[in-house]
Amino acid sequence: MSGINLRKFLIISLVLHIVLLFLASAFLVESIEEFTRPRPIEVGIVATYTNPTEGTNSLQSSPKELPKPEKRVEKPVVLVKGKREIHKKKEIAKKVDEPVAGQSETNPTRNEMFGSVEKIEDTEVTSISEQVTEYISGQDSQNSDELAYPDYKINPKPSYPMIARRKGYEGVVLLKVWVLENGKVGKIELQKSSNYEMLDKSAMKAVENWIFIPGKKGGEPIPSWVTVPIKFQLSSSG
């Protein structure tokens, strides 16, 4: 009986050793795996604050300041030309206002400027008479201080057509001119023909661009009608 019990004891002890060995090997494998398993590396992010104005200030302060341009004090320019023109206008006005001996008292300004201009001799073949006569509007000359008249100093003479000179055409054209307050021609009408159409057209074409001294009433310019005679005459016949 003792031999059987000994065998059982040996078998049981062997089984226990095998189990213990198995458990020990399993524990050893797990410990090795835990030792060799890679551990995650923790990375910490540290936020740093920088002032954004520091970089710009350093960049702005680096370039050198440019020197400011010096302000030039300009002296006012005195326009001498305007003064000369004013003096010239005053001299012209004085010449117009100065009376001439032997002139009519009814219209001194008109007679002074144009009373002696009955014929303007051309060096070649023409003679054109240019003289203002009277108002022909409904206004009476007694109701006006000054009558309108052309400024012959600046107005060009009408051209004497070449064909008319060759054919010996002569005559006087009477034009009825409506003079505006500013001295410009508002309208022209043929009051009396020279009996030659080309002479009539030449006179009207020239006078429509003339400048007149407007009539005045109470010192103020007024529109008015005036008659302007234009005489075409060949120098050989006069």
NORMO-V159505 format. One line per field, one symbol per residue. psi: psi as a letter, one per 40 degrees, with the letter a starting at -180 (. if undefined). burial: b if it has 16 or more other ideal C-beta (glycine too) atoms within 10 Angstrom, else e. Layout:
# NORMO-V159505
psi = ???
burial = ???
This chain:
# NORMO-V159505
psi = dddddddddddddddddddddddddddddddddddehhihhhhhhhhihihdedddddddediihihhihhhhhhhhhhddddddddddddddddddhiiheiiddgddddddedegdhhhieceihhhhhiciifaehiddeidiiiiigedehiiiihidddddefhiihhhhhhhhideeihdihihdhieehdddddddddddeeihihiiihfehiiiiiihhhhhhhhdde.
burial = eeeeeeeeeeeeeeeeeeeeeeeeeeeeeeeeeeeeeeeeeeeeeeeeeeeeeeeeeeeeeeeeeeeeeeeeeeeeeeeeeeeeeeeeeeeeeeeeeeeeeebeeebbbbbbbebeeeeeeeeeebbbebbbeebebeeeeeebebbbbbebeeeeebebbeebbeeebbbbbbbbbbbbeeeebeebeeeeebebebbbebbbebbeebebbbbbeeeebbebbbbbbbbbbbeeee
